[in-house]
Amino acid sequence: MRLERDDMQRDLTRAMRATLDEVAGPGERLDPVEVHACLVELGVFALELPDADGGLAFGMDCAVVVCEELGRWAAPDSYRAGALLTDLVRSAEEAGTGFRSRASAASPALIGAGKVTASLAIGSGVAATPACDGRRLSGDCVLPDVPPQAAFHVVPARYGDGTVLAAMAVDAPGLTVDGPRADGVWRLSLEDVAPDALSPPLHHDGIPSPLLARARIRQAAYLLGLASGAHRLAVGRAASRRQFGRGIGENQAVAFPLAEQYAHLEAVRLLVHEAGWDADGGRSAAVRATQSLAYAAELALQVTAHAVHVHGAAGITTDSPVQRHYRAARIEATRWGAPVSLWREAGALRLR
């Protein structure tokens, strides 16, 4: 295992930072359309696709860099949902649960070019039930954001004793979107909706599927980026803000947590890259993907809350960059399960 980033990862990091810095507005605010255009220009949607689908075949090793950099800016992220849609369509076709209708139009080549993306819903309020021609979905969930070019919604749904992922076109009959609400999210309601593709259960005999493991690795990398970005802002504030004749960074209550958090950030980064390395090598990444997501989720919640504290009153205004990291961490930390549930699952996997 490499303990340092290789040349490709370093080049990708520099390109992502330079591009996002160029389009960032006042307060480091980023427009979703401009961010998506930047990702298309850099060709990142093709990173995980194999050569046969016109991709670059760089794998998770580079995908985690993209996710971390997007999190570092608390940027609107159309990458994770697009990559998940590709995995979902492929796994549904392998399992024979892809209905080969509109989801077939979302060929990997179109997703790899950034011409088709998806929004990724949160919640456990949708259920899948058997129907004569497949499955039907009903219930409510929420969409934290709707990326540009979103042609599909990817929704988690209860099915039997487990959970599956379903992809459906944004204009599917029976589907309505309401929002954004006061808290900035959209409500997605489904009534007897036929999915375009349905994944196999996300767990088999208690073991996360490869699709879920890859999604957890990307999510861990994004949360790592959120924590890193908030930590960067907190360090800058601690170094520049002075009270009672000295910098606030000289106070133990500010400096000690920042030092401890830096060590944890490096530990999570190694764990995330190790999980991606396992996934690229064809080894089971289930344990490390679950551990890295649990660790990253807890750290993102802790670091972003401390960063707001370091900024004082300035940190609670909605225009503050650190406030965007804080709000994003509250949503993203539980997207694939609460940290305590993930730790419990990781422990069970370790003891198998």
Order of alpha helices (4+ residues) and beta strands (2+ residues): alpha-alpha-alpha-alpha-alpha-alpha-beta-beta-beta-beta-beta-beta-beta-beta-beta-beta-alpha-beta-beta-alpha-alpha-alpha-alpha
